Amino acid sequence: MKMTIIETIVYRAIKALFGVLALVPPKTGEKIALFLSKLWFVVDKRHRKVAIENLTHAFGDQMTASEINRIARKTFFYATNMIFETPRVYALKPGDVSKHYTVHGLHHLRAAHMRGKGVLMFSGHLGNWEISVQLNNIARLQVSGVYRKLDFAPAERYFHEKRESKGSRLYPLKGAVHEILRELGLGNCMALLIDQNAKRRQGVFIDFFGRTLCANMGPAYLALLTGAPVIMYFFVRENGKYRFEVLPEIPVFNSGDMEKDILVNTRNFNKALEGIIRRYPDQWFWIHNRWKTRPLAEPQN
């Protein structure tokens, strides 16, 4: 990646800053993050409103306004604490992984991998998704991924280097289909986050937490096109460590009717993700307006 002299200086500054943040003890980082997240929650009215509205739609019939407010605040805290968590994750060596993670259901991933068609690994913005950079070390398999490229060149270079430093190959989302097919053709695993709002032409409308949203049809299309097995995985914070869990393989529905199959599979994948979020409601990124794209019959936000 070619950068100007100024961009190179900024890149080195970012690298130095994250090097320092990696040295901050977890408890100290949490105290700083708690203070900053409280300030963010008060000042950022727009994102506070999005989080509370999302939670109210999802759990309003099960939780009080006070409980919803508490989860919204934790969402802001966990997002802020990633400033300190992520550099530490990047700095971990393979031998350190077992000290910081508990692993559950890995046999589901290995069984899917044995089929020889590669594996599509789906997750969402739950817990600390940057921990996915350690998947190679945890699973002992070649895991690559797709990411949304940053517009700021120094930050893009830093994060791309760090994300690939643990053995993964990362491909920008735009134009990534060819690389995904190549990785799966080699029998490798491809990790994708499937919980971001999709534009109408890129998605299908499904139910998610009792509300209609537009979900990206790409994951279902890839599963149908390649025949690769599909599993859900996630990382969450649990008892001072990170819990890495792989769920049983999700059967891919294939009737031969592509339009119907994309809808059914997209619904199934997102239903599985919803189930995970319901287990750890305070660790999903409720700040994102997941329900932004509306059906044509509804008012547009």
SVG drawing of the C-alpha trace seen along z (x, -y; Angstrom):
<svg xmlns="http://www.w3.org/2000/svg" viewBox="-47 -16 55 51">
<polyline fill="none" stroke="black" stroke-width="0.4" points="0.0,0.0 1.6,-3.3 1.2,-6.2 2.4,-9.8 5.1,-10.8 2.5,-12.3 0.3,-9.2 3.4,-7.1 4.1,-9.3 0.4,-8.9 0.6,-5.1 3.7,-4.9 1.9,-7.0 -1.1,-4.7 1.2,-1.7 3.0,-3.2 -0.3,-4.2 -1.7,-0.7 1.5,0.7 1.1,-1.4 -2.5,-0.5 -1.6,3.2 0.4,2.7 -2.5,1.2 -3.6,3.8 -7.1,5.1 -8.6,3.6 -7.1,0.2 -8.4,0.3 -11.8,1.2 -11.9,-1.7 -10.9,-4.2 -13.4,-2.6 -16.2,-2.8 -15.6,-6.6 -15.3,-7.2 -18.4,-5.1 -20.5,-7.0 -19.5,-10.3 -20.2,-8.9 -23.6,-7.7 -24.6,-11.1 -23.1,-13.2 -24.1,-11.0 -27.8,-11.3 -28.3,-9.9 -26.6,-6.5 -28.0,-6.3 -31.5,-6.6 -30.7,-4.0 -29.5,-1.5 -32.4,-2.0 -35.0,-1.8 -33.4,1.4 -33.4,3.0 -37.0,1.8 -38.2,3.4 -36.4,6.6 -37.0,7.0 -39.7,4.4 -42.2,7.1 -39.6,8.9 -37.6,6.2 -38.3,3.0 -37.1,-0.4 -34.4,-0.4 -33.1,3.0 -33.0,1.9 -31.1,-1.3 -28.6,0.9 -27.9,3.1 -27.6,0.0 -25.0,-1.4 -23.1,1.9 -23.1,1.9 -21.4,-1.5 -18.9,-0.2 -18.0,2.9 -17.6,1.0 -15.3,-1.5 -13.3,1.2 -12.4,2.7 -9.9,-0.2 -7.9,1.6 -9.0,5.2 -8.1,5.3 -4.4,4.3 -4.0,7.0 -5.6,9.5 -3.3,8.5 -0.3,8.9 -1.1,12.5 1.3,15.2 0.0,18.7 1.1,20.1 -0.9,17.5 -4.3,18.3 -5.3,21.0 -4.8,18.6 -7.4,16.2 -9.9,18.4 -12.3,21.2 -13.2,23.3 -16.6,25.0 -17.9,27.0 -14.7,27.0 -15.5,30.5 -18.4,29.0 -16.0,27.0 -13.5,29.8 -16.2,32.2 -17.4,29.7 -13.9,29.1 -13.3,32.8 -15.9,32.7 -13.3,31.1 -15.4,28.2 -14.1,25.5 -16.3,24.0 -18.4,20.9 -18.1,19.5 -20.8,16.8 -20.9,14.6 -21.9,11.1 -20.7,8.0 -21.0,9.8 -18.5,9.6 -15.2,8.6 -15.3,9.7 -11.6,8.6 -10.7,11.7 -11.4,13.6 -7.8,12.8 -6.9,15.6 -9.0,18.2 -6.1,19.8 -4.3,20.4 -7.5,21.7 -8.8,23.9 -5.5,25.0 -7.1,24.5 -6.5,21.9 -9.2,19.3 -9.5,16.2 -12.0,13.5 -13.7,10.5 -13.7,7.0 -14.9,3.5 -11.9,1.5 -11.2,-1.7 -11.1,-5.0 -8.2,-6.4 -5.1,-4.9 -2.8,-4.8 -5.5,-3.1 -6.3,-0.7 -2.7,0.3 -2.3,0.8 -5.5,2.9 -4.9,5.0 -1.4,5.8 -2.5,6.8 -5.4,8.8 -3.2,10.8 -0.3,11.1 -1.8,14.3 -2.0,16.2 -5.4,15.2 -5.8,13.7 -8.2,10.7 -9.9,9.5 -11.8,6.2 -15.5,6.7 -15.7,5.1 -14.9,7.7 -14.2,10.4 -16.4,13.1 -13.5,14.5 -11.2,14.7 -13.9,16.4 -14.5,19.0 -10.7,19.6 -10.3,20.1 -13.2,22.5 -11.9,24.3 -8.7,24.9 -10.7,26.4 -10.1,23.4 -12.5,21.7 -14.0,18.3 -15.3,16.1 -17.9,13.5 -20.0,11.1 -23.6,11.2 -25.4,8.8 -25.0,5.4 -27.9,3.6 -28.1,4.3 -29.3,2.1 -32.5,3.3 -30.9,4.5 -28.4,6.6 -30.7,8.3 -34.0,10.0 -36.5,9.0 -36.7,11.4 -37.8,11.3 -35.1,10.5 -36.2,10.0 -39.8,9.7 -39.1,6.9 -38.6,6.9 -35.1,6.1 -33.1,6.3 -30.4,9.0 -27.6,9.5 -28.3,12.4 -24.6,13.0 -24.0,15.6 -26.9,17.8 -25.9,17.4 -22.3,18.5 -23.6,21.5 -25.8,22.6 -23.2,22.0 -20.4,23.8 -22.0,26.5 -19.7,25.5 -21.0,26.4 -22.2,23.5 -21.5,23.1 -22.0,20.2 -19.3,19.1 -18.9,16.3 -16.6,14.8 -18.0,13.3 -16.6,12.1 -17.2,14.7 -15.7,15.0 -12.6,12.9 -11.8,14.8 -13.2,15.0 -15.6,17.8 -15.1,19.1 -18.0,21.3 -18.9,23.1 -22.5,24.2 -23.7,27.3 -23.7,27.1 -26.7,25.4 -28.3,27.5 -28.4,25.6 -31.9,25.7 -31.7,26.4 -34.9,27.0 -33.6,25.8 -35.6,22.6 -32.8,20.1 -35.0,17.2 -36.8,19.3 -33.6,21.0 -31.8,17.7 -34.8,16.4 -35.0,19.6 -31.3,19.9 -30.9,16.2 -33.7,16.5 -32.2,19.6 -28.7,18.1 -30.0,14.9 -32.3,16.9 -29.3,18.8 -27.5,15.5 -30.5,14.1 -30.4,17.1 -26.8,16.3 -27.6,12.6 -30.5,13.6 -28.0,15.6 -25.7,12.5 -27.9,9.5 -25.5,7.0 -22.7,8.0 -24.2,7.3 -23.6,4.0 -27.1,2.5 -25.7,-1.0 -25.8,0.1 -29.1,-0.7 -29.6,2.9 -33.2,2.2 -32.5,-0.9 -33.6,0.4 -37.3,0.7 -39.7,2.4 -41.1,0.1 -44.5,0.2 -43.1,-1.4 -41.7,-4.9 -38.0,-5.2 -35.7,-6.4"/>
</svg>
